[in-house]
């Protein structure tokens, strides 16, 4: 394949954006790790790092080709052999008007799959076998994420035929409200139903064990999200600048929206609420960041923060155990952002479409609703089938006694906090005794 001219500025921005998206993985590990109980923190973080390792291998071997290869089935599935192994991209130079190495683009898109898969793990915290999780995420990458990415991210150009949702239905999704947010939330709901509730769910306190980690993780996620969204412009240009602005503003507005609900409903504005509201705003702006004005992004962020703050309670009303509120934040937030494009989009933004509130009628709105619904149903059904098969064949859930004693010790033979280790001349136990005596 003949190499095309490479633009150093565009390539540099895509390198930085890819690194920012990679940073979201340890950010998510900290965010999720702080939200679980102390006996599960290492397992929770390992599920993210395990997903990173497995997904990038599978993505290189076949996932990218399924997502971005020439369509072979009515806009549903890319050619799994066209780019298998990515060797064909080693000398390829450009894509469309922007000149950058296609192998770098493949890595950038693969990291989208990583964060999507890692998000799913939050719904099954405290109770999943690590080996079964790795098997699930490998199969899920091939039959759930990669096809959906083909639907929405593979645009037809020249002789290349892409996915049905982007090219026929013309759904707008700038950076992954469907393929990332709705897909992860629907997949998480399916797995939560397959594995069932944690021991003591609804009865025992299951509060986050380390809110400092949660806040640190949220900050890293926000930082990485600029690579996620602005990086999707695939150039350091005016579009990337506007997307950076809408992403920043929606995160701020989402934080305030969630905190307002907490203050009104509970009487307290919490750090966990601030972190959750931030993520809710970012989730909703992910598909819409290229379609809204700065004021529109504030409205979108507030709406997501408020709606998601109420949505996280659905698990108690409907009786499913979504451990870390993946459904309430990512599925619901993804729906808000994806469908909200049909309401708040302005043709002055890069995607060039007016929503209902800007005089565009319902044309884009119905397209967004159909696209969101299709991804939700497909991801939920297929993820559920994969989870059930693995659960029957390998056993997806740890035994009850193992869950109670602590999944970190059982699965990884490690503990996040060795509180009994000696430190200098005085161990942690004697130090605790001294503090208790001084306090008394």
N, C-alpha and C positions, 0 to 999 in steps of 0.2 A: 504494500500500500504506500503510495507516495505521500511523503510528509508535507503538510502545508505550513505556511509561515506562522510562527508563534508570536503572539503579542505578550511582551514581558509584563506589562501592567496588569492585564487581565489574568494572566497566569499567577502572578504574585497575589492578587486578591483572592483567587480561588484556592491557592495554597493556604492562605491565612484563614479563609472561611472554613476549609476542611478541618484545619487544626482546632478551630473554635467548636465545630460540631463534635469532634472527638472529645474535647474537654467536657462536653455535656454528659458523657458516660460516667466519669468519676464524680461529676457534680450530682448526677442522679443517684449514684451509689451512696453518697453522703446524705442526700435528701431523704431517700428511702431508708437508709441505715439508721438515721436518727429517729424516724417515725415508728420503728418497730420496738419491741421489748428488748432488753439488754441481752437476753439469751438467744436472740435471732439475728443480731446485727451483722455478724460476719457472713452468715448464709445469704442475707438480703443483698449485701454488697457483692458477694461472689456470683449471685445470679446475674447481676449487671455485667461484671467482668467476663463471666462465662459466655453471656450472650454476645458480647463484643468479639470474643475470639471465634466462636462458632459461626456467627453470621458473616463475618468478613471472609472466612474460608469458603463457606457455601456461596456467598455472593460472587466471589472470584471464579469459582468453578462453573456455576450455572445461573445464579440469581440475576446478575446484570444482564445476561443475554435474554432471559425470559422477560425482563422489564423493558429493555431498550432495543432488543433485536427486532427485525422486521416482523410484522404481525403475521400469524399463521392461522388464526381462528376468529375471524369476524371481529377483530378489535379486542379480543379477550386475552391473548397469550402471544408473547414474542417467541421467536425461533430460539430454542434452548441451545442450539449448537453454533449459532452464528458468531457469538463472542465468547464461547466457552473457554475458560482459562485466561481470558483477556490478552492472549498473545497477539491477537489481531490488532490490538490498540497500541502496541508498543511504539509504533512509528506513525500513528495517526495524529494529525495535527489539529484540525479545527472542526467546529460544529456550528453551522449557521454563520452569523456575522461575527461571532467572537472567536478569536484564535487562542486555543488552549489545548494542552495535551488531553486526549480523550481518556487515557488511563487515569489521569487525575480526576476527571469528571466521574469516572466509574467509582473511584474511591470516595468522592464526595457523596454520591448517591448511596453507596453502600453504608456510609455512616448514618444516613437517614434511617435505613433499615435497622441499624444497631439500636438507635435510641427508641424506635418504635417497639421493637421486640423487648428491650429492657423495661419499658413502661409496663408491659403486660405483667411482669413478675410481681408488681406491687399488689395485685389483686389476690395473690396466693401466698402472701408472706406467712411465715411461721409454720408451714405445714407441707411443703413440697419437697420431694426427693430431688437432689441436685442433678443426678444422672438423667432422670426422666425429664427434667426441665431442659437439659441440653439436647436431648433427642427431640423434644417438642419444638424447640426454637429452630432447629435445623430443618425439620419438615415444614414448619410454619413459614419460614423464609421462602421456600420454593413454591408452595401451593396457596399461600395467602398473600403475603406482602408483595412478592415480585409480580404476580398478575395484576394486583390493584395498582401498583406503580406503573405498570404498562398502560392500564386504562387511562390514568390521569396525567402522567408525566411524559409519555412517549408521543411527541407531536409528529405528524406526517410532514415530510419535507422532501421534495424531489421524488426519487424512487422509493424512499423509505415510507412505509405505512405504519402508523402508530395505533394507539388505543382508541376505543370507541367513545370513552367519556370526554376526552380532550378534543377529539376531532369531529365526532358526530353530534354528541349531546352538547358539546361546548360548555362544559362546566368550568368555572374559574376556581383554581386552587393554586395560589402562587407558591406556597412552600410546604403544603402537606396537611391541610385540615382533614382531607379524606384519607389519604394513604397512611398518614402518621397518627393523627388524633382519633378520628372515628374508628379507624382500623384497630388501634391499640385498645381503645375503650371497649369495643364490641368483643374483641378477642379475650380481653380480661374478664368480661362478664361471663362468657362461655366457660372459661377455665374455673372461675369462682364457683359456678354451678356444678361443674364436674367434680371438683375436689370437696365441695361441701364446706360447712362452717368450721371455724377453729374451735377447739375445746374451750368451753366457757364463753363463747361469743354471746353478747347480750346480757351476760351475768357478771363476768369478771372484768375488772378494769384493764384496758389494753391501751394505755396512753403511750405517746412517744417517750422513749427513754432519754433522749438527748436532743433538746430543741436547738442547742448551739450547732450541732451537725446539720439539722434541718435548715437553719438560716444560712449557714455556709453553703450548703448544697444548692439552695434556691438562688443565691448570688451567683454561683458558678453557672447554673443553668441559664440565668438571665444573660450573663456575659456570652455564653456559647450560642444563645438564641440569635444573636446578631449575625453570626455566621450562617445559621440555619436559614433565616429569612432574607437578610440583605445579600447573603451569598447566593441565593437562588436567582438573583438578577444576572448572575454569571458575568458581571462586568462591574468595574468601579466607575459607575456613571450616575446620572440623575435619578434613575430608578432605584438604585441601591441607596442613595441618600434619602429619598422619601421613605423607603421601606425601613431604613434604620430609625427614622423619626416616628413612624407609626408603631413600630415595635416597642420603642422606648415608652411612648405615651400610653399605649394599651396596657403595658405592664403596670405602670403607675396607677392608672385608673382602675384596673382590676383589683389592686391592693386596697384602694380606698373603698371600692364597692363592697368587698368582702368584709372589711373592718366595720363599715357602716351597718351591715346586717348583724354582725356579732354584737355591736354596741346596742343596737335596738332590741335584738332578740334575747341576748344573754346578759347584757350589762357590762361586758368586758370585751375589749379589743385585744386579741392575743397575737403572739408571735407566730404561732402555727397558722392562724388566720391570715396574717400578712403574707406569709410564704405561699399559702394556698391561693390567695387572691392574686398574687403576682403571677403564679403559674397559670391560673385560669385566664387572665388577660392575655398572656402570651399564647396560650392555646388558641383562643378565639381569633387573634390577629394573624396567626400563621397562614391560614388560607386567604385572608382578606387584606394583608399588608400592602399589596400592590393595587388595591381597588378603592381605598378610602382616602379621604382628606385627613389632615391632623385632627380636626374636630370630630370627624367620623370615627377615628381610632379611639378617641376618648369615650365616645358613646358606646362603641363596641366593647371596650375594656370594662367599663362600669357595668354594662349589661351582663357580661360574662361573670364578673365577680359576684354580682347579686344572685344570678340564677344558679351558679355552681355552688354558692354557699348554702342555698336551700336544697340543691339536688343531692348533696352528699348524704342527706338523711334518708334517701330512698332505700338504702340497704336495710335499714331497720323496718321500714314500712312494708317492703316486699320480701324480707327474710333471706336475702343472700349476703354472703360475707365477702365483700370487696375490701380487703384489709386496709389498703392505703388510698381508697377513694379514687381509683383510676376511672371508674365509670362516671362518678359524679363530676370529676374535673375534666378528664380528657374526652370521654364520649360526649357528654353534655356540652362542654366547652367547644369541642370540634363541631358539633351541630350548630351551636350559636354562631360561630364564626363563618361556617360554610353557607348556611342558609341566610345569615345576615348580609352577605354580599348582595343578595337579591333585593335587599331593602336599602342599604347604605352606600352602595357603590356609586362612584361618580366618574363620568367620562374624562374628567380632568386628570385622573390617576392613570398610572401606566397601563392597566388592563383595558381602559377605554370604554367601559360599559356603565350605563346609568341604571341604578336600582329603582325600586318603586318610589322611594322618597325623593328621588332626583328626576322624576318624570319619565322613567324608563318602563313603567308598567310592570306587569308580572312575568314578562318573557324570561328574564334571567332568573327570577325567583323560582319558577317551576323547574328550571334546569338544575338549580342548586339542590332543591328538595329531592328530585329523582336521583341525582348523583350521590347525595348523602345517604339516602335510603338504601341504594344498591350496595354501597360499601358496607354499611352497617349489617345488612342481612347476610351478605357473602362472608364477611369476616366472622360473624357470630356463628353461623352454621358450620363452616369448614373448620374453624378453630375448635368448636365443640366436638366435632367428629374426631379430629386428631387427638384431642385430649382424652376422649373416651377410649379410643383404641390403645393409647399408651397406658392409660390407667388400668385397663384390663390385662394388657400384655406384660407390663413391667411393674405396675404399682406406682402411681404418681404421688401418693400421699404417704408420709411417714406414719408409723404406728402411734396410737394415742399416748402410750407411755413415753415414747421418744419425744413427741411434741411437748408433753408436759415438762420433761426434764430439760429440754433445751435443744433445739435443732443444731446449734453451733457445735456442741460437744458430740452429738450423735453422728452428724454427717461429716464434719470437718475435724473433729478431735481437737478443737481449739476453743478458746474463750476470749472475747473481745477485751474484757477487763479482768485481769488477774488480781483480785482484791486481797488475796491472802499471801501474795508474794512478799518476801522480806525486802525492805528498802533501807540500806545502811545498817545502823545498829538497832533500828526499831522497825518492825513489820507493820503492815497496814492494819492488822487486827489490834495491836497494842496502841497504835496511834489513834484509832477510833475510840478505844477505851479511855484514853487520856482526854480526848475531846469531850466525850460524854461526861467524864468526871468533872472537868473544868466548867462545863455548862451547868451541871448540877450545883 
